[in-house]
Amino acid sequence: MSAVENVLIVGGGIAGMTLAIGLHRAGIAAEIVEISPQWIGLGTGISLQGATLRALRSIGLLEPCIARGFGYSHFRTCDVNGKVLGTVDMPRLLGPGLPATVGIMRQEVHAAMREALTAAGIPARTGTTVATLEQDPDGVEVSFTDGANRRYDLVVGADGANSKIRDMVFGPQFRSQYTGQVNWRGTVSRPPEVQGRYSWYGPRNKAGVNPVSERQMYIYIVQNAEKPPRYPDEQLPDAMRELLADFGGFMGAARDEVTDPQHVICRPITSSLMPQPWYRGRVIVIGDAAHTTTPHMATGAGMAVEDSIVLAELLQSEPSLSGALESFMQRRYERCRMVVENSFQLGEWEKDPSVPNSAHVALVDRSLKALAQPI
């Protein structure tokens, strides 16, 4: 017998959709509410690394994501002109016939997941979210911003770094904090020689590329900034090209393609880790709502997917909700802590030019090997 019979998932992003699919496969009723009326994946490309691909395979989403993205199995660091300084061979957790990592546009991941939700008949309401929560020992009474009222065995906040559910249940003290860096990304065409992820270390900032399809890749630069800069949208391409002016090689050609404001994002990098436990009574937060990681190890989406897979598994296998949530924390906290802290450390090293490139490579390598362990 499952620990719960019906679950409300607040947030229709990668964490929320993965959890809904996992719960459906476990025979547990799930419902999503998503505050955005459009419900589209925002941003540019992301990386689905080996552990994430392993988790996606368990809910039938591996093949759709591979088909929509670009598979690769190495990560390289380069100097300002593109000379390779170090290579990390990523663990092929799914065997030699499949890639270690898939670069993919976030919108494509959302599309694959929404197709799975539709096929499973999982209900999702957009343009609404939770207004109030009232718990008792047997359930949670929820009122919604559209006026509806319903009762659930469990409420899951999968509503991102700015989680409303986290603030309602735990307070605002766990909001993520700015790290002193800004992440720029622009979508450009992929030259044939780009067969994996690259990071380039320049005199001012770190940049890089990540392939996301046969035709596209995204180019990124991490800017060190005491305060996040603010630009009108039309000025974003010029500002990003100026930040990339230090770099040569194919990075220079990619830089010249950054011209359309609709294909450029500029976001402050934030980080946070909630202390244990991430639940209170019959409400739990997962993904970025519980552990916001910087993009330096490209594992934020992966940790959210893993959270959802593990939670769905435990809600099915554990006889009590309290036992399932306690087991969830035992399996997830240390792994997520490692990702948050190591990613933050990489960002701090990027602010200090005296830190050798070999230190970055070694930490990424150790982290990927740790993530290769079972979840």
N, C-alpha and C positions, 0 to 999 in steps of 0.2 A: 504493500500500500504506500502511495506517495505521501510526502510530508504535507503537500498542499493540493488543492483541486483547481483553484483559479488564481491567476496572477495578473496584476496590473503592471505594465511596463511603461514608465514615463520617459519618453525620448525615442525617436525613430531613427537614430543613427546606427552605426555599425554595431555597437554593443547591444542596443535594444532589439534590433532585427535578428541578430544572431541568437539572442536569448529566446525570442519568440519562436524561432524555428527549432531550437533545441528542445524547448518545452513541448512543442507540438509533437515532436518525434518521441518524447517521453510519455505522451498521453496526458499531458497537463494543459488545461485550457489557459490561454494567454490572450491579452488584449493590449494593444499599443495606443497611447495617445501622444501626438506630436504637435507641438505648439505652432510650427510653421504651416501655413495653409498650402504652400507649394510642395513641401516635403521633398526637397532635392538635395543631393550631396553637394556640399560647398567645398571649395578649395581646388587644388590641382591634383598632382599625383601623390601616391603613397607607396610604401614598400610592404609587401606581405612576405615575411621571411619564413624560414623553414618551420619553426614552431607554429607560426600562424597558419601556414598551409596544412600542417598536420591536423590542427584543430578544425579548419574548414572542411577537410576531408571527412571528418566524423559526422558532419551534418549535410553532406552531399553538395557542398559548394566549391570544392577544389577545381573540378573541371571547368565550370563556368568562369571562374576567375582567371585561370590559366589562359583560356580561350580569348578573354577580353584584354589581357595584359601582355607583358613581355618578360619571359623567364631568363634568369641569369644566375651565375654561381660564384661570382667573385666581386670583391670590393677593392679599389685601388686608391692610394693617396699619391698626390703629385705635387711638384713644386709649381711656382707661378707660371712657368712656361709649358707645363704638361709632362715633364719628366717624371716617370713613375718612381716613387720613393719606397713604397711598400705595397704588398698584396695580401689580402685576407681571403683564403678559400673558404667560402661559406659551407657549413655542413649541409649535405644533401639528405635531409631526414627522411625523404620519401623514396630513396633509392636512386641509383645512377641514371635511370631513365627520365627523371623529372628534375626540374630546376630547383636550386636551393632557395631562390627568392623570385617573386613576381612583382615587377613594377607595374602599377595600374592607376588609371585615373580614378579618383574617389567616386566620381559619378558612375563609373562602370561597376564598382563594387556595390553601390546602392541599387543600381538597376538589377544586378544579379540577385541580390537579396530580396528585393521587392517582388521579383518574378516568383521566387520560392514562397514568399508569404501569400501571394495571390493563389498559387497552385494549391497551397495547404488550406486556404480559406480562413486565414488568421485575421481577425478584425483589427482594423486600424482607423482611428479617427484623427483627422488633421484639423489644425486651426483651434485646438483646445488643449488645456492642460489642467493640472490639479489646482484647485482653489484652496481647499482645506483637507486635512487628514485628522481622523479621530480613531485612536486604537483602543481595543479592549482585548482581553485574553484570547478571544476566539476569532478576531478579524479586524479589518480596517474599513471604516466608513469614509468614503471619498466623495467630496463634492467637486464638480468640475466647473471651469469657467464658462461652459455653454449651458449651465443650469442643471445638468444631469447629476444624479446621486446614485452610487453603486457601492457594493460591499465586496471585499476581496480577502483571500487568505494571506496574501503577501503583496506588498508594493515594492517595486524595484526602481530606484532612481538611476536611469541610464541617460541622464540629460546633460552630460558634458561638464567641462571645467567650471562653468558658471551655474552649476546645478541648483535649481530652485528647491528640489526635494532635500538635498543636503542642508541647505540653509534653513529650511523649515524644521527639520528634525534634529539637526546637530548644532545649528547656529552658524553665523557668518565667519567664524574665526578660522575655518579651514579652506577659505578661498585661496586659489593659486596666486603666487607672487611673481612679479617681473624679475627676470634674471640678469638684466643688463645686456641682452642681445635681442635682435630683431631678425625674423626669418623672411626673406624675399624669395618668391618663386615665380617663374615665368614659363609658359609652355611654348616649346619651339619644335622644329623638325629634328629627327634623329639621324645623324650621319652613320653610315654602315660600320665604322670602326668602334662605335659605342655599343659594346656588348655586355656592359655591367655598370655598376655604380662607381662614380669617381668623386673624390674630394681633392680640391686644389688649395694649397696653403699659400696665401699671398702676404704682402707686407702689412696690410691693414685688416683684412678679413679672410674668412674661409669661404670657398665657393665649391660648386660641384654640379654633377648632372646625374640623372636617374632615368633610364629608358622606361616608358610606360606602354608602348605599343610598337608595331613594326614601323610606324611613321613618326611617332612623337617621343619626346623626352621632356622632362622639365629641368630647367637650369635654376640653381638656387645660390643664394649667398647669405651668410650669417653675418650681420652687421653688429659690431660692438657699439653700444650707445647707452649713455647714462640714463637718458630718457627716451622713450619710443618716439621717433619722428612722426610727423603728421603731414601728409601730402594730399592735395586734391587728386582724384582718380586720374585725371588727364596728365598729371605730372609723374605718375608712377614709372612708366617706361624710361623716361629720361633719367630719373633718379637711380633706377636699377642699373642702367648701362654705365652710369658714372661710377657706381660702386664696383663694377666689373672691369673698369678700365685698366687695372693692373695686370690682367691675365692675357696670355697669348694662346697659341695652339688652337684646337677646335673650339675652345671656350670663347675665343674672340669672335669666331663666326657665329656661334650661338648667341653671343651678346648682341650682335647686330640685328638679330631677328626679334628682339624684345621691343616691340613698337605698339602693340595693342593693349590699352589699359584693361580690357576685359580678360586678358590672359596673364595678368600680373596681380599677385597678392603681396601685401606687406603686413605682417602680424607680429606683435611683441611675443617673445618666448617666455612662457611662464612655467612654473613647477610647483608641485605640492604633493604631500603624502599624508593622508589622514592616519592618525594613530589607530591601533586596533581598539574595538571592533568597528567594522564599517556598517553595522546594523544596530538598530534599537527597536526591540520588540519585533514587530512584523513589517518593518521597513528596512531596506538595505540599499546602499549605493554601490555602484560598480563602475569600471572603466575610468574615464577622466574625472568623473564626479568624486572618485575616491583617491586616484593617483594620477595626477597630471604630469606627464613626462615631457621633457624637451625632445626635439626631433633628432638629436645627435646620434642615436642608435636606430632610428627608424622603426621603433617598436611600440608606439603609442596605440595604434589600431590593433596590433597583435595582442597586447595585454588585455584590451577590451574584449576581443574575441575569446581569448582564453578564459577570462572571468565568466563570460556567459556560458561557455561550454561546461565548465566545472560546476557552476551553480545549477544548471539544468540537470546535470548528471546526479548531483547530490540531492536535489529536491525529489527526484524519482526514487533514489536508492535508500535514503534515510527515512526511518519511520516517523521521526519528529522534526518539526521545523527548527527548533532550537539546536538539535543535533546537526542538521544540515548546514545551518549558518555557522556554527562553530567549526565544523569540518572545512567549510569553505575558507574561513580565515586561516586555518592551519595550512591549507594547500596554496593559498594565494599571497599572503602578506609578504613573506621573505622574498619571493620571486619578484613581486612588483617593487618592493623596496630596492632590490639590487638594480633594477632597470632605472628607477627614478634617480637614485644616487649616482650611478655610473654615468648616466646621460648628463646629469648636472655637472659632474666632474669634467667631462669632455668639454662642455661649454666654458667652464672656468679656465681650463688650460688654453682654450683658443684666445682668451684675453691676454695671455702671457707668452710673448714670442720666445722666451728662454726655454719653454718646455719642448723637448725634442719630439719630432714627429713619431719616433719609435714608441713613445709612451702612449700616444693616441692609438696606434695600430695594436699595441699589446693589450690595451684595455678593451678595445672592440673585440679582439680575438677571444679574450677570456670570457667576455660577456656572451658572445654568440655560442661558445661551447657550453656555458651554463644554461642558456636557453634551450639548448638541444636536449637537455634532460627532460624526462616525462613530466607532465603537469599534473 
